[in-house]
Amino acid sequence: MGGALRNDAREARRSAILRAAVEVFAERGYEDARMREVAERAGVADGTTYLYFQGKEALLVAILEENAKAFLERARRDAGRQKDPGAKLRKVIERHLVSLENDRALAHVFQIELRHSRRFLRQVARGQVAEYLRLLQRIIAEGTASGRFRGDIPADVAARAVFGAVDELITSWVLADRPRSLAGQAAPLLKLIFGGLERRAGGSR
């Protein structure tokens, strides 16, 4: 029992430090943020943060990997509940928008802070973003095979176009002084995406 309680307390401190880092990075910017600021926001001693993370870089990697992994798990679950490829794609895109709208500080870190470093961009491209692109590609390929989507656009190209459209919408939302609801922008975005992907009745696609 005592060991379980200690583990729970340790995990709670780790989660508090990660959340504090998200908020500090979003407010101060990754380059200007300091570990002592993260510790203060988390309510722990300065040295405690280093028991869990070696420094800012380790914190940023953990924020990226853990949040992206959790998102992918939810996106795969949402898609798995649908039979139609179009419904799968819709659910994944809606999940992407809602997930970041619910956490503007995290959205800022993902859309702005991670992109200041080529090293982190390469890491993102090789890791969770690559997994996300593969998920989109599988759904689009399934739609093409079923006749739901047009067959003259390679699934990998379509997946990158979909990701780019969603990503740009979120970045614009993060940078806006008076942002409109991301969820409220889902309908026109989906209309545009499906207008390009869907096979037209009687058409050559």
matplotlib code that plots the C-alpha trace (Angstrom):
import matplotlib.pyplot as plt

x = [0.0, 2.8, 4.6, 1.5, 0.9, 4.4, 4.1, 0.9, 2.5, 5.5, 3.3, 1.2, 4.3, 5.5, 2.2, 2.2, 5.7, 4.6, 1.5, 3.5, 6.0, 3.2, 1.9, 5.3, 6.5, 3.3, 3.5, 7.3, 8.3, 10.6, 13.8, 13.1, 11.5, 13.6, 13.3, 12.9, 9.8, 8.4, 9.2, 7.5, 4.4, 4.3, 4.6, 7.8, 11.4, 13.8, 15.8, 12.7, 12.1, 15.6, 14.6, 12.1, 13.5, 17.1, 16.2, 13.9, 14.6, 13.6, 10.4, 9.6, 10.1, 7.9, 5.1, 5.3, 5.5, 2.9, 0.3, 0.7, 0.5, -2.7, -4.2, -3.4, -5.0, -8.2, -8.2, -7.7, -10.5, -12.8, -12.0, -12.4, -16.0, -17.0, -17.4, -17.5, -14.0, -15.6, -17.0, -13.6, -11.8, -14.4, -14.0, -10.2, -10.2, -12.8, -10.8, -7.7, -9.5, -11.4, -8.3, -6.3, -9.2, -9.6, -6.0, -4.8, -1.5, -0.7, -1.8, 0.7, 3.5, 2.7, 2.1, 4.7, 7.4, 8.2, 8.8, 11.7, 14.1, 15.0, 16.0, 12.6, 10.9, 12.9, 12.0, 8.3, 8.4, 9.9, 7.7, 4.1, 3.3, 4.5, 2.1, -0.7, 0.0, -0.1, -3.5, -4.9, -3.3, -4.8, -8.3, -8.0, -6.7, -9.6, -12.0, -10.3, -10.6, -14.3, -15.0, -15.9, -12.9, -11.4, -8.6, -6.4, -4.7, -2.2, -3.2, 0.1, -0.3, -4.0, -3.0, -0.4, -2.8, -5.4, -2.9, -1.6, -5.1, -5.9, -2.5, -2.7, -6.2, -5.0, -1.9, -4.0, -6.3, -3.4, -2.0, -5.4, -6.1, -9.8, -9.9, -13.1, -14.1, -12.1, -15.0, -17.1, -14.7, -14.8, -17.8, -16.3, -13.0, -14.5, -16.6, -13.4, -11.6, -14.4, -15.0, -11.5, -11.5, -14.9, -15.7, -18.2, -21.2, -21.0, -17.5, -14.2, -12.8]
y = [0.0, 2.4, 1.8, 2.4, 5.7, 6.8, 5.9, 7.9, 10.9, 10.7, 10.5, 13.4, 15.5, 14.5, 15.4, 18.8, 19.6, 18.7, 20.8, 23.7, 23.4, 23.6, 26.9, 28.4, 27.6, 29.0, 32.2, 32.8, 30.9, 27.9, 29.8, 32.3, 29.9, 28.7, 25.5, 27.5, 29.0, 25.6, 24.4, 27.5, 27.0, 23.3, 24.1, 22.1, 22.9, 23.9, 20.7, 18.5, 19.1, 17.6, 14.4, 13.8, 15.7, 16.6, 20.0, 22.0, 19.8, 16.7, 18.5, 19.5, 16.0, 14.6, 17.1, 16.2, 12.4, 11.9, 14.3, 13.2, 9.5, 10.2, 12.0, 9.2, 6.6, 8.6, 9.2, 5.6, 4.7, 7.2, 6.0, 2.3, 3.0, 3.9, 1.7, 4.3, 5.7, 9.2, 9.0, 7.8, 10.7, 13.2, 11.9, 12.1, 15.7, 16.7, 15.1, 17.0, 20.3, 19.7, 18.3, 21.5, 23.9, 22.5, 23.3, 26.6, 26.6, 23.1, 24.2, 27.1, 24.8, 22.3, 24.9, 27.6, 26.5, 23.1, 24.7, 26.9, 24.0, 22.0, 19.2, 19.0, 19.3, 16.3, 14.4, 15.2, 14.2, 10.9, 10.2, 10.9, 13.1, 10.2, 7.9, 10.4, 10.7, 6.9, 6.8, 9.4, 7.5, 4.2, 5.8, 7.5, 4.4, 2.5, 5.1, 4.9, 1.1, 1.2, 3.8, 6.5, 8.6, 9.4, 7.2, 9.6, 11.1, 9.0, 8.4, 9.7, 13.0, 13.3, 12.6, 15.3, 17.8, 17.0, 17.3, 20.6, 22.1, 21.2, 22.2, 25.7, 26.3, 25.5, 27.7, 30.6, 30.1, 30.1, 33.3, 35.2, 37.9, 37.0, 33.4, 31.9, 28.5, 25.7, 23.3, 26.0, 26.0, 22.2, 22.2, 24.4, 22.7, 19.3, 20.5, 21.6, 18.4, 16.1, 18.2, 17.3, 13.7, 12.4, 10.6, 12.6, 10.7, 10.1, 11.7, 10.4, 10.2]
z = [0.0, 1.0, -2.3, -4.3, -2.5, -3.1, -6.8, -7.0, -5.4, -7.7, -10.8, -9.5, -9.1, -12.6, -14.1, -12.2, -13.6, -17.1, -16.9, -15.4, -18.3, -20.9, -19.3, -18.8, -22.3, -23.8, -21.8, -21.9, -25.0, -24.8, -25.2, -22.5, -20.0, -17.0, -15.0, -11.8, -13.3, -14.1, -10.5, -9.0, -11.2, -10.3, -6.6, -6.1, -5.1, -7.9, -7.6, -7.8, -11.4, -12.2, -10.4, -13.2, -16.2, -17.1, -18.4, -20.7, -23.7, -21.8, -20.7, -24.3, -25.6, -22.9, -23.6, -27.3, -26.9, -24.2, -25.5, -29.1, -28.0, -26.0, -29.0, -31.3, -29.0, -28.9, -32.7, -33.4, -31.0, -32.6, -36.1, -35.0, -34.0, -37.5, -40.6, -43.3, -44.2, -44.6, -41.1, -39.8, -41.4, -40.1, -36.5, -36.6, -37.8, -35.3, -32.5, -33.6, -33.5, -30.3, -28.5, -29.0, -28.6, -25.1, -24.2, -25.8, -23.9, -25.2, -28.7, -28.5, -27.5, -30.4, -33.1, -32.2, -29.7, -31.2, -34.6, -33.5, -33.6, -36.6, -34.3, -32.7, -36.1, -37.3, -34.2, -34.6, -38.3, -37.4, -34.5, -33.6, -36.6, -38.9, -37.0, -37.5, -41.2, -41.5, -39.7, -42.2, -45.1, -44.1, -43.8, -47.2, -48.9, -47.4, -48.8, -52.2, -52.2, -51.3, -54.0, -51.4, -52.4, -55.8, -57.0, -58.9, -55.8, -53.9, -50.3, -48.9, -50.8, -49.7, -46.1, -46.0, -47.6, -44.9, -42.1, -43.6, -43.8, -40.2, -38.9, -40.6, -39.2, -35.7, -36.1, -37.2, -34.2, -31.8, -33.2, -33.4, -30.9, -30.9, -32.1, -33.3, -32.1, -33.7, -33.5, -35.2, -38.1, -38.5, -40.9, -43.6, -43.4, -43.7, -46.7, -48.4, -47.6, -48.7, -51.8, -52.9, -51.9, -52.7, -56.0, -58.0, -59.2, -63.0, -63.0, -64.2, -60.7]

ax = plt.figure().add_subplot(projection="3d")
ax.plot(x, y, z, "-o")
ax.set_aspect("equal")
plt.show()
